[in-house]
Amino acid sequence: MTLAKKTLVVSGINIVETGVLSVFQDCLKALVPYAELHQIRVVVLAHSPEIIANIPFETHYFPKSKKSWWFRSYYEYFYFPKWIKSLQPTAWLSLQDLSPHLPGVQTAVYCHNPCMYLKTRLQDMWYGPKIVAFAWFYQWAYRVNIRSNKRVVVQQQWMRDDFRKRFQLPQCVTLRPQTQVAVQPQKVVLAPNVIHLFYPVSARMFKNVEYLVAAVQLLTADEQKGVQVHLTLTGNENAYARKLFRMAKNRPLFQWHGRMSRAQTAGFYAVMDALVYCSRLETWGLPITEAIEFDKPLLLADLPYAHETASDYPKIAWHNLNNPQELADSIRLLINGKTIIDPKPKAAPTADLADWTELFDILLDTSCL
């Protein structure tokens, strides 16, 4: 008699871009050899086919999920609990924060959205009202069914410690992103004899691009001639981006490239002089990890997420986000040919899970864990 295959469902119905898309894709890549080795049936739930191209698993698409939170909530809390009766999964891994109630199924949730940690400023209400609303919403959304999970996975220790205390979750563990820049960098040609700073960024107000603009404005006119700042914005995405464009429109040193492919981004990593990353809010900060692969200097926010992501990498200058003069001073060092070095680099704590395989083992009981 042949035993029925165990079934693992991986849900990412709202994932379409940014770092969490890389996490989704890396999880599925890790599942390919794992499923073959252990004879696991894998069912993937995604927004659209292009998100998970070339993945050899059964797939189901939910394009309406991204249209509104009503659709998203319907799928998570009403549709999926009924659907499992026909699907009969052994385990369910949600890669997007919410925990559906699935009796009899081993579940885990990957929590990546840091909105509830946002320290709201008055101007945020104008330039990011939806994000401010989510900052409140996520404090409650995370709570729903979260304690029913066998594991709750976060990316960094500071967030794990808070989840364990806030939600009484001893089963909360850390798993660091495994992403690498696994693409051939596109050739990028930049102007000679100037320092090129790169900030790969989306048009969200917590990305804090105005801090970089303020720092550049503190440079002298001659110093500004020796630097170019490259942003992955057009300056017209939303009210926040338009504000940034107005702030910098008379300064040709700002280069507005718009959204880039991974190959284009890798091309800029290869030729840039330094990465700037001054975001106020992250659970990881993937460009930090990617820039380290290219052995480039990093100009980073002096915040817990950046310290844990960069770990003991030495080519770092840390900056108080209330003081743009600190960033201006670091840019000035680069213009003058000086080296950026962290005098006391500190290794990040070891993650609780080494890789995706350990999480799969726990959910599917395919090891002694």
Secondary structure, DSSP 8 states (H G I E B T S, - for coil): ------EEEEEETT--SHHHHHHHHHHHHHHHHHHHHHT-EEEEEES-GGGGTT--SEEEE-GGGGT-HHHHHHIIIIIHHHHHHHH--SEEEESSS-----TTSEEEEE----GGG----TTHHHH-HHHHHHHHHHHHHTTTTGGG-SEEEESSHHHHHHHHHHTT-TTEEEB-------S--------TTSEEEEE---S-GGG-HHHHHHHHHTS-HHHHTTEEEEES--S-SSHHHHHHHHHHTT-TTEEE--S--HHHHHHHHHH-SEEEE--S--SS-HHHHHHHHTT--EEEESSHHHHHHHTT-SSEEEE-TT-HHHHHHHHHHHHTT-----SS-------SBSSHHHHHHHHHT-S--
